[in-house]
Amino acid sequence: MINHERRRGAVVVTLAGELDHRRADQLRPELDELLRDPKIKELVFDLTGLSFMDSSGIGMVLGRYKLMARRGGSVSVRCQNQQIDRVFELAGLYQIVKKLA
Amino acid sequence: MSIVNEMRVDFLACPENEAFARMVISAFLLPLNPTLEQMGDVKTSVSEAVTNAIIHGYAGRGGTVRMKALLESDGTLTVEVIDNGRGIEDVAEARKPFFTSLEGSERSGMGFTVMESFMDDLDVKSQPGVGTTVRMRKRLCPDEMPLARNA
């Protein structure tokens, strides 16, 4: 089960370890199950504990962004790893997804 | 310029081996004392190339991925990721940011852009029905000293 915390309409998903294509494929159905309730309008990815991420992470976050945008919700990302930050920057992700300090 | 170290590994094109390939290239680089950023750049680029080989080259049907790495005395690392999969029809198109042949799969289409940005040099050779070779180079050490000592 995905490590997460829900407070009313907000869900914080905390990911640790490595996020690659294999892991993203495993996480996707779990995430969508978690976000099925349309009352959830705010999704936060806490990636502070992530040690590695490749472009698979972009696809995973963008996919959830589309889902949340359809219901008028928002997505934000918390990330302190410079390498991961650069992958997101390359894709211009922070233009649509809020970056939390 | 001489060869300081060289390696080659063949592995099955399954998603489990994405992490394996990253571990192998990390272990290969470790004796050089790369910076965290250099290590991250190479690991991320290798992850992109190997993932491409597995999900595009072999379309998830398995096959063998070959990874080769070469370290030269001027501190240049060359990594090749080779598959004998279906190949890429239009390499220039595939290298464009956000291009993906797998619509609806949530692939971001940023793999080649990541490799291009994180490595100094990227060369992609592909022939439909024959396979794809991705060759990446990165200069890791500014001078010959640390490597020459190890050689």
gemmi code that builds the backbone of each chain (N, CA, C; Angstrom):
import gemmi

chains = {
    "A": [
        ("MET", (0.841, -1.207, 0.000), (0.000, 0.000, 0.000), (0.872, 1.251, 0.000)),
        ("ILE", (0.402, 2.225, -0.732), (1.126, 3.490, -0.836), (1.078, 4.245, 0.490)),
        ("ASN", (2.198, 4.819, 0.857), (2.283, 5.611, 2.067), (1.612, 6.963, 1.831)),
        ("HIS", (0.485, 7.182, 2.505), (-0.227, 8.434, 2.257), (-0.977, 8.910, 3.490)),
        ("GLU", (-1.381, 10.164, 3.445), (-2.132, 10.743, 4.534), (-3.237, 11.598, 3.932)),
        ("ARG", (-4.460, 11.420, 4.436), (-5.568, 12.208, 3.886), (-6.136, 13.144, 4.947)),
        ("ARG", (-6.308, 14.382, 4.533), (-6.983, 15.346, 5.408), (-8.044, 16.045, 4.598)),
        ("ARG", (-9.278, 15.688, 4.857), (-10.425, 16.204, 4.087), (-10.156, 16.029, 2.601)),
        ("GLY", (-10.098, 17.115, 1.850), (-9.944, 16.996, 0.400), (-8.508, 16.942, -0.077)),
        ("ALA", (-7.583, 16.747, 0.862), (-6.176, 16.750, 0.468), (-5.513, 15.408, 0.762)),
        ("VAL", (-4.694, 14.951, -0.156), (-3.948, 13.714, 0.052), (-2.460, 13.985, -0.143)),
        ("VAL", (-1.671, 13.560, 0.825), (-0.222, 13.645, 0.690), (0.316, 12.236, 0.469)),
        ("VAL", (0.968, 12.029, -0.672), (1.563, 10.740, -1.001), (3.071, 10.841, -0.791)),
        ("THR", (3.604, 9.972, 0.034), (5.036, 10.017, 0.327), (5.741, 8.838, -0.339)),
        ("LEU", (6.698, 9.140, -1.197), (7.434, 8.091, -1.895), (8.892, 8.085, -1.437)),
        ("ALA", (9.423, 6.873, -1.243), (10.832, 6.737, -0.873), (11.495, 5.753, -1.831)),
        ("GLY", (12.817, 5.719, -1.797), (13.534, 4.772, -2.651), (13.724, 5.306, -4.055)),
        ("GLU", (13.511, 4.433, -5.059), (13.775, 4.803, -6.436), (12.489, 4.788, -7.261)),
        ("LEU", (12.342, 5.768, -8.103), (11.160, 5.832, -8.971), (11.603, 5.722, -10.425)),
        ("ASP", (11.408, 4.527, -10.982), (11.737, 4.315, -12.398), (10.501, 3.774, -13.109)),
        ("HIS", (10.675, 3.290, -14.322), (9.553, 2.799, -15.122), (8.813, 1.665, -14.423)),
        ("ARG", (9.582, 0.741, -13.849), (8.975, -0.417, -13.200), (8.131, 0.014, -12.001)),
        ("ARG", (8.724, 0.879, -11.174), (8.032, 1.342, -9.968), (6.807, 2.186, -10.338)),
        ("ALA", (6.951, 3.032, -11.359), (5.837, 3.886, -11.781), (4.663, 3.023, -12.243)),
        ("ASP", (4.962, 1.942, -12.958), (3.909, 1.028, -13.417), (3.187, 0.375, -12.238)),
        ("GLN", (3.946, 0.102, -11.175), (3.341, -0.511, -9.986), (2.493, 0.496, -9.219)),
        ("LEU", (2.976, 1.744, -9.177), (2.312, 2.765, -8.362), (1.022, 3.283, -8.993)),
        ("ARG", (1.009, 3.346, -10.324), (-0.085, 3.999, -11.052), (-1.488, 3.507, -10.634)),
        ("PRO", (-1.756, 2.180, -10.672), (-3.102, 1.730, -10.272), (-3.414, 2.028, -8.820)),
        ("GLU", (-2.411, 1.931, -7.954), (-2.623, 2.220, -6.529), (-2.972, 3.691, -6.327)),
        ("LEU", (-2.258, 4.548, -7.048), (-2.508, 5.987, -6.942), (-3.917, 6.315, -7.404)),
        ("ASP", (-4.306, 5.735, -8.529), (-5.622, 6.048, -9.079), (-6.745, 5.543, -8.182)),
        ("GLU", (-6.495, 4.419, -7.526), (-7.455, 3.891, -6.561), (-7.578, 4.871, -5.386)),
        ("LEU", (-6.440, 5.342, -4.944), (-6.370, 6.268, -3.809), (-7.097, 7.583, -4.122)),
        ("LEU", (-7.047, 7.989, -5.390), (-7.586, 9.298, -5.773), (-8.986, 9.198, -6.371)),
        ("ARG", (-9.606, 8.018, -6.232), (-10.893, 7.794, -6.889), (-11.988, 8.720, -6.365)),
        ("ASP", (-11.928, 9.017, -5.071), (-12.931, 9.889, -4.455), (-12.832, 11.301, -5.054)),
        ("PRO", (-13.896, 11.746, -5.757), (-13.841, 13.050, -6.426), (-13.749, 14.232, -5.463)),
        ("LYS", (-13.969, 13.952, -4.162), (-13.838, 15.039, -3.178), (-12.372, 15.411, -2.949)),
        ("ILE", (-11.483, 14.552, -3.389), (-10.050, 14.877, -3.257), (-9.684, 15.895, -4.330)),
        ("LYS", (-9.296, 17.069, -3.871), (-9.017, 18.155, -4.814), (-7.544, 18.581, -4.767)),
        ("GLU", (-6.841, 18.070, -3.777), (-5.472, 18.519, -3.608), (-4.567, 17.306, -3.419)),
        ("LEU", (-3.590, 17.192, -4.293), (-2.655, 16.065, -4.201), (-1.239, 16.604, -4.031)),
        ("VAL", (-0.565, 16.113, -3.004), (0.825, 16.509, -2.767), (1.699, 15.265, -2.885)),
        ("PHE", (2.724, 15.339, -3.738), (3.730, 14.285, -3.793), (4.900, 14.707, -2.924)),
        ("ASP", (5.102, 14.014, -1.825), (6.281, 14.294, -1.014), (7.394, 13.335, -1.447)),
        ("LEU", (8.354, 13.880, -2.198), (9.424, 13.046, -2.760), (10.736, 13.243, -2.016)),
        ("THR", (10.639, 13.796, -0.807), (11.839, 14.076, -0.023), (12.675, 12.812, 0.198)),
        ("GLY", (12.013, 11.674, 0.342), (12.727, 10.427, 0.624), (13.151, 9.659, -0.616)),
        ("LEU", (12.959, 10.276, -1.786), (13.293, 9.593, -3.034), (14.782, 9.782, -3.339)),
        ("SER", (15.477, 8.679, -3.635), (16.914, 8.797, -3.901), (17.215, 8.827, -5.391)),
        ("PHE", (16.253, 8.388, -6.204), (16.470, 8.373, -7.648), (15.146, 8.497, -8.380)),
        ("MET", (15.162, 9.243, -9.475), (13.977, 9.293, -10.342), (14.423, 9.597, -11.766)),
        ("ASP", (13.882, 8.849, -12.725), (14.139, 9.193, -14.126), (12.862, 9.767, -14.737)),
        ("SER", (12.790, 9.850, -16.055), (11.654, 10.549, -16.668), (10.323, 9.826, -16.464)),
        ("SER", (10.379, 8.586, -15.957), (9.134, 7.886, -15.632), (8.330, 8.665, -14.594)),
        ("GLY", (9.050, 9.372, -13.720), (8.400, 10.181, -12.682), (7.613, 11.340, -13.271)),
        ("ILE", (8.122, 11.892, -14.373), (7.413, 12.992, -15.045), (6.051, 12.498, -15.510)),
        ("GLY", (6.066, 11.332, -16.181), (4.825, 10.761, -16.688), (3.836, 10.477, -15.571)),
        ("MET", (4.364, 9.981, -14.453), (3.483, 9.633, -13.343), (2.827, 10.881, -12.736)),
        ("VAL", (3.628, 11.918, -12.538), (3.080, 13.148, -11.956), (2.128, 13.835, -12.950)),
        ("LEU", (2.537, 13.879, -14.225), (1.680, 14.515, -15.244), (0.333, 13.815, -15.381)),
        ("GLY", (0.352, 12.493, -15.310), (-0.875, 11.713, -15.393), (-1.840, 12.068, -14.265)),
        ("ARG", (-1.302, 12.194, -13.052), (-2.132, 12.564, -11.900), (-2.572, 14.018, -12.005)),
        ("TYR", (-1.725, 14.856, -12.598), (-2.106, 16.262, -12.798), (-3.348, 16.344, -13.691)),
        ("LYS", (-3.341, 15.562, -14.772), (-4.490, 15.569, -15.689), (-5.766, 15.144, -14.957)),
        ("LEU", (-5.630, 14.104, -14.149), (-6.762, 13.597, -13.374), (-7.306, 14.682, -12.439)),
        ("MET", (-6.406, 15.332, -11.712), (-6.818, 16.337, -10.743), (-7.357, 17.585, -11.441)),
        ("ALA", (-6.766, 17.940, -12.576), (-7.205, 19.139, -13.312), (-8.636, 18.959, -13.812)),
        ("ARG", (-8.971, 17.725, -14.216), (-10.326, 17.450, -14.711), (-11.379, 17.726, -13.645)),
        ("ARG", (-11.002, 17.550, -12.368), (-11.980, 17.811, -11.306), (-11.699, 19.135, -10.601)),
        ("GLY", (-10.921, 19.983, -11.244), (-10.642, 21.314, -10.704), (-9.706, 21.300, -9.511)),
        ("GLY", (-8.912, 20.255, -9.405), (-7.987, 20.133, -8.290), (-6.576, 20.549, -8.655)),
        ("SER", (-5.662, 20.334, -7.729), (-4.275, 20.759, -7.970), (-3.290, 19.687, -7.506)),
        ("VAL", (-2.082, 19.789, -8.032), (-1.011, 18.872, -7.652), (0.210, 19.686, -7.262)),
        ("SER", (0.862, 19.302, -6.195), (2.149, 19.920, -5.876), (3.178, 18.857, -5.517)),
        ("VAL", (4.434, 19.266, -5.617), (5.548, 18.345, -5.425), (6.528, 18.925, -4.411)),
        ("ARG", (6.928, 18.100, -3.464), (7.995, 18.507, -2.545), (9.196, 17.620, -2.823)),
        ("CYS", (10.325, 18.247, -3.131), (11.486, 17.469, -3.534), (12.754, 18.212, -3.181)),
        ("GLN", (13.686, 17.512, -2.542), (14.917, 18.183, -2.140), (16.141, 17.642, -2.849)),
        ("ASN", (15.927, 16.647, -3.681), (17.027, 16.036, -4.408), (17.261, 16.812, -5.709)),
        ("GLN", (18.482, 17.347, -5.863), (18.778, 18.217, -7.012), (18.610, 17.509, -8.351)),
        ("GLN", (19.034, 16.244, -8.384), (18.962, 15.482, -9.624), (17.497, 15.328, -10.073)),
        ("ILE", (16.642, 15.001, -9.122), (15.222, 14.824, -9.420), (14.606, 16.150, -9.841)),
        ("ASP", (15.019, 17.191, -9.154), (14.565, 18.536, -9.472), (14.891, 18.896, -10.925)),
        ("ARG", (16.086, 18.519, -11.361), (16.523, 18.845, -12.728), (15.699, 18.082, -13.769)),
        ("VAL", (15.318, 16.847, -13.438), (14.476, 16.068, -14.359), (13.117, 16.770, -14.523)),
        ("PHE", (12.558, 17.226, -13.414), (11.273, 17.945, -13.479), (11.417, 19.255, -14.253)),
        ("GLU", (12.509, 19.974, -13.971), (12.756, 21.268, -14.642), (12.833, 21.085, -16.156)),
        ("LEU", (13.539, 20.031, -16.583), (13.709, 19.757, -18.012), (12.369, 19.674, -18.724)),
        ("ALA", (11.400, 19.072, -18.046), (10.087, 18.858, -18.651), (9.165, 20.054, -18.446)),
        ("GLY", (9.674, 21.089, -17.748), (8.832, 22.256, -17.489), (7.674, 21.943, -16.559)),
        ("LEU", (7.878, 20.927, -15.724), (6.784, 20.461, -14.871), (6.305, 21.529, -13.884)),
        ("TYR", (7.247, 22.348, -13.416), (6.875, 23.336, -12.395), (6.032, 24.480, -12.953)),
        ("GLN", (5.812, 24.449, -14.273), (4.901, 25.443, -14.845), (3.448, 25.092, -14.552)),
        ("ILE", (3.189, 23.826, -14.284), (1.798, 23.439, -14.022), (1.608, 22.801, -12.650)),
        ("VAL", (2.700, 22.334, -12.084), (2.633, 21.684, -10.779), (3.410, 22.535, -9.786)),
        ("LYS", (2.772, 22.835, -8.664), (3.414, 23.719, -7.703), (4.571, 23.015, -6.994)),
        ("LYS", (5.656, 23.745, -6.814), (6.796, 23.197, -6.101), (6.783, 23.699, -4.662)),
        ("LEU", (6.729, 22.782, -3.721), (6.704, 23.169, -2.308), (8.119, 23.171, -1.747)),
        ("ALA", (8.365, 24.082, -0.821), (9.701, 24.183, -0.224), (9.922, 23.056, 0.779)),
    ],
    "B": [
        ("MET", (45.869, 8.796, -25.657), (44.824, 8.423, -24.726), (44.711, 6.896, -24.637)),
        ("SER", (44.647, 6.383, -23.417), (44.564, 4.936, -23.284), (43.310, 4.523, -22.517)),
        ("ILE", (43.011, 3.242, -22.612), (41.836, 2.713, -21.909), (42.195, 2.430, -20.458)),
        ("VAL", (41.403, 2.980, -19.553), (41.640, 2.774, -18.128), (40.840, 1.577, -17.625)),
        ("ASN", (39.611, 1.489, -18.105), (38.752, 0.378, -17.690), (37.649, 0.178, -18.731)),
        ("GLU", (37.157, -1.030, -18.771), (36.172, -1.379, -19.780), (35.308, -2.507, -19.245)),
        ("MET", (34.023, -2.487, -19.573), (33.171, -3.604, -19.150), (32.015, -3.783, -20.112)),
        ("ARG", (31.420, -4.962, -20.040), (30.284, -5.260, -20.894), (29.372, -6.208, -20.136)),
        ("VAL", (28.083, -5.934, -20.181), (27.144, -6.820, -19.499), (25.906, -7.015, -20.369)),
        ("ASP", (25.444, -8.251, -20.457), (24.218, -8.577, -21.188), (23.156, -8.979, -20.179)),
        ("PHE", (21.969, -8.448, -20.345), (20.907, -8.844, -19.417), (19.567, -8.899, -20.135)),
        ("LEU", (18.650, -9.635, -19.525), (17.310, -9.799, -20.096), (16.570, -8.457, -20.063)),
        ("ALA", (15.813, -8.194, -21.127), (15.074, -6.932, -21.228), (13.806, -6.975, -20.391)),
        ("CYS", (13.967, -7.014, -19.072), (12.806, -6.981, -18.188), (12.951, -5.793, -17.231)),
        ("PRO", (11.832, -5.235, -16.777), (11.876, -4.010, -15.966), (12.756, -4.120, -14.717)),
        ("GLU", (12.866, -5.327, -14.141), (13.717, -5.503, -12.958), (15.148, -5.066, -13.242)),
        ("ASN", (15.567, -5.209, -14.501), (16.963, -4.925, -14.831), (17.252, -3.436, -15.075)),
        ("GLU", (16.232, -2.600, -14.981), (16.485, -1.152, -15.032), (17.322, -0.755, -13.817)),
        ("ALA", (16.912, -1.238, -12.650), (17.670, -0.948, -11.425), (19.035, -1.638, -11.458)),
        ("PHE", (19.067, -2.845, -12.009), (20.326, -3.592, -12.105), (21.349, -2.810, -12.945)),
        ("ALA", (20.908, -2.288, -14.086), (21.813, -1.528, -14.957), (22.349, -0.286, -14.240)),
        ("ARG", (21.506, 0.349, -13.460), (21.958, 1.537, -12.704), (23.008, 1.145, -11.670)),
        ("MET", (22.793, 0.001, -11.029), (23.765, -0.457, -10.024), (25.103, -0.787, -10.677)),
        ("VAL", (25.041, -1.431, -11.855), (26.269, -1.821, -12.552), (27.077, -0.583, -12.943)),
        ("ILE", (26.418, 0.406, -13.521), (27.161, 1.585, -13.969), (27.681, 2.372, -12.762)),
        ("SER", (26.930, 2.364, -11.655), (27.403, 3.033, -10.437), (28.668, 2.360, -9.922)),
        ("ALA", (28.648, 1.037, -9.916), (29.806, 0.287, -9.421), (31.019, 0.523, -10.310)),
        ("PHE", (30.777, 0.658, -11.610), (31.860, 0.898, -12.559), (32.506, 2.266, -12.312)),
        ("LEU", (31.674, 3.241, -11.953), (32.165, 4.614, -11.777), (32.752, 4.894, -10.406)),
        ("LEU", (32.323, 4.130, -9.414), (32.669, 4.418, -8.022), (34.161, 4.644, -7.761)),
        ("PRO", (35.057, 3.805, -8.321), (36.486, 3.992, -8.047), (37.024, 5.347, -8.501)),
        ("LEU", (36.292, 6.037, -9.361), (36.728, 7.347, -9.853), (36.386, 8.488, -8.913)),
        ("ASN", (35.665, 8.173, -7.853), (35.160, 9.210, -6.955), (34.406, 10.321, -7.682)),
        ("PRO", (33.410, 9.952, -8.456), (32.641, 10.988, -9.163), (31.855, 11.845, -8.173)),
        ("THR", (31.496, 13.055, -8.585), (30.643, 13.878, -7.729), (29.243, 13.266, -7.737)),
        ("LEU", (28.445, 13.667, -6.767), (27.077, 13.176, -6.690), (26.310, 13.505, -7.957)),
        ("GLU", (26.586, 14.706, -8.482), (25.896, 15.152, -9.686), (26.292, 14.299, -10.889)),
        ("GLN", (27.598, 14.023, -11.026), (28.053, 13.187, -12.146), (27.435, 11.800, -12.072)),
        ("MET", (27.443, 11.250, -10.859), (26.876, 9.913, -10.673), (25.392, 9.925, -11.014)),
        ("GLY", (24.693, 10.949, -10.555), (23.261, 11.071, -10.827), (22.990, 11.227, -12.314)),
        ("ASP", (23.798, 12.038, -12.993), (23.628, 12.257, -14.438), (23.761, 10.948, -15.210)),
        ("VAL", (24.797, 10.191, -14.888), (25.068, 8.947, -15.622), (23.992, 7.902, -15.301)),
        ("LYS", (23.663, 7.773, -14.013), (22.641, 6.794, -13.621), (21.300, 7.086, -14.291)),
        ("THR", (20.922, 8.363, -14.304), (19.633, 8.735, -14.888), (19.634, 8.452, -16.389)),
        ("SER", (20.743, 8.807, -17.058), (20.821, 8.598, -18.510), (20.792, 7.114, -18.862)),
        ("VAL", (21.518, 6.308, -18.087), (21.524, 4.859, -18.315), (20.117, 4.294, -18.098)),
        ("SER", (19.447, 4.779, -17.068), (18.093, 4.327, -16.776), (17.164, 4.615, -17.952)),
        ("GLU", (17.312, 5.794, -18.548), (16.476, 6.177, -19.696), (16.749, 5.257, -20.895)),
        ("ALA", (18.033, 5.044, -21.183), (18.394, 4.251, -22.358), (17.940, 2.799, -22.195)),
        ("VAL", (18.148, 2.248, -20.997), (17.774, 0.854, -20.758), (16.249, 0.697, -20.772)),
        ("THR", (15.547, 1.650, -20.190), (14.079, 1.602, -20.211), (13.572, 1.653, -21.654)),
        ("ASN", (14.164, 2.528, -22.462), (13.784, 2.599, -23.878), (13.969, 1.254, -24.574)),
        ("ALA", (15.119, 0.622, -24.317), (15.403, -0.670, -24.953), (14.346, -1.702, -24.558)),
        ("ILE", (13.964, -1.692, -23.281), (13.024, -2.690, -22.779), (11.601, -2.437, -23.292)),
        ("ILE", (11.144, -1.198, -23.182), (9.724, -0.978, -23.516), (9.487, -0.594, -24.970)),
        ("HIS", (10.493, 0.016, -25.613), (10.319, 0.353, -27.027), (10.999, -0.683, -27.923)),
        ("GLY", (12.305, -0.882, -27.694), (13.061, -1.804, -28.541), (12.414, -3.178, -28.585)),
        ("TYR", (12.189, -3.736, -27.399), (11.618, -5.081, -27.333), (10.128, -5.074, -27.019)),
        ("ALA", (9.560, -3.882, -26.863), (8.119, -3.742, -26.609), (7.632, -4.670, -25.489)),
        ("GLY", (8.458, -4.823, -24.453), (8.059, -5.623, -23.304), (8.076, -7.124, -23.545)),
        ("ARG", (8.580, -7.552, -24.712), (8.544, -8.988, -25.020), (9.853, -9.705, -24.688)),
        ("GLY", (10.781, -9.005, -24.044), (12.040, -9.639, -23.691), (13.033, -9.611, -24.831)),
        ("GLY", (14.215, -10.163, -24.609), (15.324, -10.045, -25.534), (16.527, -9.685, -24.687)),
        ("THR", (17.643, -9.411, -25.332), (18.844, -9.106, -24.558), (19.273, -7.669, -24.767)),
        ("VAL", (19.537, -7.001, -23.663), (20.096, -5.655, -23.710), (21.572, -5.757, -23.363)),
        ("ARG", (22.389, -5.112, -24.144), (23.819, -5.084, -23.849), (24.224, -3.682, -23.416)),
        ("MET", (24.933, -3.604, -22.300), (25.471, -2.314, -21.858), (26.991, -2.406, -21.829)),
        ("LYS", (27.622, -1.457, -22.500), (29.078, -1.418, -22.520), (29.530, -0.096, -21.930)),
        ("ALA", (30.610, -0.107, -21.177), (31.161, 1.144, -20.667), (32.661, 1.143, -20.852)),
        ("LEU", (33.168, 2.300, -21.198), (34.592, 2.466, -21.455), (35.067, 3.736, -20.777)),
        ("LEU", (36.186, 3.614, -20.108), (36.743, 4.770, -19.429), (38.127, 5.039, -19.998)),
        ("GLU", (38.326, 6.250, -20.467), (39.626, 6.571, -21.068), (40.445, 7.456, -20.138)),
        ("SER", (41.743, 7.511, -20.396), (42.656, 8.178, -19.466), (42.433, 9.682, -19.362)),
        ("ASP", (41.711, 10.269, -20.302), (41.415, 11.700, -20.156), (40.162, 11.923, -19.310)),
        ("GLY", (39.638, 10.844, -18.735), (38.482, 10.976, -17.853), (37.159, 10.941, -18.587)),
        ("THR", (37.166, 10.477, -19.836), (35.911, 10.401, -20.588), (35.275, 9.021, -20.435)),
        ("LEU", (34.018, 9.047, -20.061), (33.237, 7.821, -19.952), (32.376, 7.683, -21.205)),
        ("THR", (32.382, 6.506, -21.790), (31.470, 6.215, -22.897), (30.587, 5.042, -22.492)),
        ("VAL", (29.285, 5.218, -22.610), (28.353, 4.128, -22.308), (27.548, 3.832, -23.563)),
        ("GLU", (27.436, 2.554, -23.889), (26.572, 2.156, -24.995), (25.487, 1.234, -24.479)),
        ("VAL", (24.271, 1.482, -24.910), (23.154, 0.586, -24.592), (22.609, 0.092, -25.926)),
        ("ILE", (22.678, -1.216, -26.101), (22.388, -1.807, -27.414), (21.247, -2.815, -27.306)),
        ("ASP", (20.284, -2.688, -28.209), (19.259, -3.734, -28.283), (19.120, -4.201, -29.724)),
        ("ASN", (18.598, -5.399, -29.892), (18.318, -5.936, -31.223), (16.810, -5.992, -31.432)),
        ("GLY", (16.168, -4.938, -30.997), (14.711, -4.869, -31.061), (14.221, -4.306, -32.378)),
        ("ARG", (13.073, -3.670, -32.314), (12.417, -3.280, -33.566), (12.988, -2.025, -34.215)),
        ("GLY", (13.821, -1.286, -33.481), (14.433, -0.102, -34.069), (13.508, 1.101, -34.116)),
        ("ILE", (14.088, 2.248, -34.491), (13.330, 3.502, -34.528), (13.261, 3.968, -35.982)),
        ("GLU", (12.054, 4.228, -36.475), (11.872, 4.670, -37.869), (12.547, 6.016, -38.111)),
        ("ASP", (12.246, 6.953, -37.235), (12.724, 8.319, -37.428), (13.407, 8.798, -36.141)),
        ("VAL", (14.733, 8.678, -36.123), (15.482, 8.980, -34.899), (15.350, 10.459, -34.529)),
        ("ALA", (15.420, 11.348, -35.523), (15.335, 12.792, -35.246), (14.006, 13.125, -34.569)),
        ("GLU", (12.950, 12.510, -35.049), (11.618, 12.730, -34.476), (11.555, 12.186, -33.040)),
        ("ALA", (12.119, 10.978, -32.857), (12.084, 10.332, -31.535), (12.870, 11.131, -30.497)),
        ("ARG", (13.879, 11.863, -30.955), (14.715, 12.623, -30.008), (14.071, 13.923, -29.563)),
        ("LYS", (13.009, 14.334, -30.234), (12.343, 15.591, -29.857), (11.695, 15.461, -28.480)),
        ("PRO", (11.769, 16.536, -27.666), (11.133, 16.484, -26.351), (9.649, 16.152, -26.466)),
        ("PHE", (9.177, 15.346, -25.546), (7.773, 14.948, -25.418), (7.282, 14.028, -26.535)),
        ("PHE", (8.205, 13.577, -27.410), (7.776, 12.602, -28.409), (7.651, 11.235, -27.749)),
        ("THR", (6.523, 10.583, -27.930), (6.423, 9.195, -27.494), (5.594, 8.395, -28.487)),
        ("SER", (6.040, 7.156, -28.709), (5.295, 6.278, -29.615), (4.239, 5.503, -28.838)),
        ("LEU", (4.256, 5.680, -27.521), (3.304, 4.954, -26.673), (2.275, 5.911, -26.091)),
        ("GLU", (1.413, 6.433, -26.917), (0.370, 7.345, -26.446), (-0.526, 6.632, -25.437)),
        ("GLY", (-0.899, 7.362, -24.401), (-1.810, 6.782, -23.417), (-1.115, 5.918, -22.377)),
        ("SER", (0.218, 5.813, -22.470), (0.940, 4.957, -21.539), (1.573, 5.758, -20.412)),
        ("GLU", (1.402, 7.071, -20.467), (2.028, 7.970, -19.500), (3.536, 7.977, -19.610)),
        ("ARG", (4.075, 7.616, -20.776), (5.499, 7.836, -20.978), (5.633, 9.309, -21.341)),
        ("SER", (6.621, 9.974, -20.733), (6.688, 11.428, -20.897), (7.310, 11.849, -22.220)),
        ("GLY", (8.041, 10.954, -22.871), (8.723, 11.337, -24.102), (9.953, 12.184, -23.846)),
        ("MET", (10.464, 12.122, -22.605), (11.603, 12.970, -22.245), (12.910, 12.191, -22.115)),
        ("GLY", (12.886, 10.908, -22.435), (14.072, 10.070, -22.260), (15.314, 10.593, -22.967)),
        ("PHE", (15.205, 10.818, -24.275), (16.369, 11.299, -25.023), (16.777, 12.708, -24.581)),
        ("THR", (15.793, 13.526, -24.215), (16.107, 14.884, -23.739), (16.918, 14.823, -22.446)),
        ("VAL", (16.557, 13.887, -21.562), (17.314, 13.702, -20.318), (18.752, 13.276, -20.647)),
        ("MET", (18.901, 12.288, -21.532), (20.250, 11.810, -21.899), (21.074, 12.937, -22.502)),
        ("GLU", (20.454, 13.713, -23.396), (21.147, 14.824, -24.042), (21.593, 15.872, -23.034)),
        ("SER", (20.743, 16.132, -22.048), (21.032, 17.192, -21.089), (22.046, 16.764, -20.037)),
        ("PHE", (21.981, 15.489, -19.639), (22.813, 15.041, -18.525), (24.177, 14.509, -18.971)),
        ("MET", (24.291, 14.179, -20.270), (25.580, 13.708, -20.781), (26.141, 14.791, -21.703)),
        ("ASP", (27.418, 14.681, -22.068), (28.006, 15.700, -22.943), (27.638, 15.449, -24.402)),
        ("ASP", (27.411, 14.185, -24.713), (27.280, 13.817, -26.108), (26.361, 12.598, -26.238)),
        ("LEU", (25.449, 12.652, -27.195), (24.528, 11.524, -27.389), (24.439, 11.189, -28.869)),
        ("ASP", (24.618, 9.902, -29.165), (24.534, 9.462, -30.551), (23.576, 8.264, -30.612)),
        ("VAL", (22.587, 8.338, -31.470), (21.604, 7.251, -31.565), (21.621, 6.682, -32.976)),
        ("LYS", (21.947, 5.408, -33.066), (21.918, 4.745, -34.372), (20.861, 3.646, -34.328)),
        ("SER", (19.991, 3.662, -35.314), (18.913, 2.695, -35.280), (18.524, 2.265, -36.678)),
        ("GLN", (18.127, 1.008, -36.773), (17.658, 0.485, -38.041), (16.398, -0.334, -37.764)),
        ("PRO", (15.291, 0.030, -38.383), (14.053, -0.711, -38.125), (14.237, -2.207, -38.367)),
        ("GLY", (13.798, -2.998, -37.422), (13.902, -4.448, -37.541), (15.250, -5.022, -37.129)),
        ("VAL", (16.216, -4.152, -36.903), (17.564, -4.623, -36.556), (17.930, -4.256, -35.114)),
        ("GLY", (17.634, -3.028, -34.736), (17.921, -2.641, -33.364), (18.422, -1.217, -33.229)),
        ("THR", (18.758, -0.870, -31.993), (19.162, 0.500, -31.677), (20.408, 0.494, -30.801)),
        ("THR", (21.338, 1.392, -31.115), (22.499, 1.603, -30.263), (22.523, 3.050, -29.805)),
        ("VAL", (22.496, 3.225, -28.503), (22.584, 4.564, -27.916), (23.981, 4.707, -27.325)),
        ("ARG", (24.692, 5.724, -27.772), (26.059, 5.928, -27.306), (26.131, 7.288, -26.622)),
        ("MET", (26.565, 7.281, -25.372), (26.616, 8.524, -24.597), (28.018, 8.719, -24.063)),
        ("ARG", (28.463, 9.968, -24.061), (29.784, 10.250, -23.518), (29.708, 11.362, -22.489)),
        ("LYS", (30.567, 11.252, -21.496), (30.640, 12.312, -20.506), (32.052, 12.414, -19.959)),
        ("ARG", (32.547, 13.624, -19.904), (33.874, 13.877, -19.339), (33.729, 13.973, -17.828)),
        ("LEU", (34.433, 13.108, -17.116), (34.253, 13.056, -15.665), (35.375, 13.721, -14.890)),
        ("CYS", (36.585, 13.664, -15.413), (37.708, 14.240, -14.690), (38.339, 15.337, -15.539)),
        ("PRO", (38.672, 16.456, -14.934), (39.229, 17.565, -15.697), (40.654, 17.305, -16.172)),
        ("ASP", (41.415, 16.478, -15.490), (42.795, 16.234, -15.931), (43.115, 14.742, -15.890)),
        ("GLU", (44.266, 14.381, -16.360), (44.621, 12.967, -16.473), (45.072, 12.339, -15.159)),
        ("MET", (45.466, 13.173, -14.218), (46.136, 12.676, -13.012), (45.427, 11.523, -12.286)),
        ("PRO", (44.196, 11.718, -11.810), (43.621, 10.682, -10.968), (43.462, 9.348, -11.696)),
        ("LEU", (43.185, 9.431, -12.992), (42.978, 8.211, -13.755), (44.298, 7.551, -14.093)),
        ("ALA", (45.284, 8.365, -14.439), (46.581, 7.825, -14.827), (47.173, 7.019, -13.668)),
        ("ARG", (46.898, 7.482, -12.453), (47.406, 6.769, -11.283), (46.766, 5.400, -11.156)),
        ("ASN", (45.484, 5.338, -11.481), (44.767, 4.072, -11.346), (45.135, 3.087, -12.447)),
        ("ALA", (45.578, 3.616, -13.560), (45.770, 2.771, -14.737), (46.885, 1.760, -14.547)),
    ],
}
model = gemmi.Model(1)
for chain_id, residues in chains.items():
    chain = gemmi.Chain(chain_id)
    for i, (resn, *xyz) in enumerate(residues, 1):
        res = gemmi.Residue()
        res.name, res.seqid = resn, gemmi.SeqId(i, " ")
        for name, pos in zip(("N", "CA", "C"), xyz):
            atom = gemmi.Atom()
            atom.name, atom.element = name, gemmi.Element(name[0])
            atom.pos, atom.b_iso = gemmi.Position(*pos), 0.0
            res.add_atom(atom)
        chain.add_residue(res)
    model.add_chain(chain)
structure = gemmi.Structure()
structure.add_model(model)
structure.setup_entities()
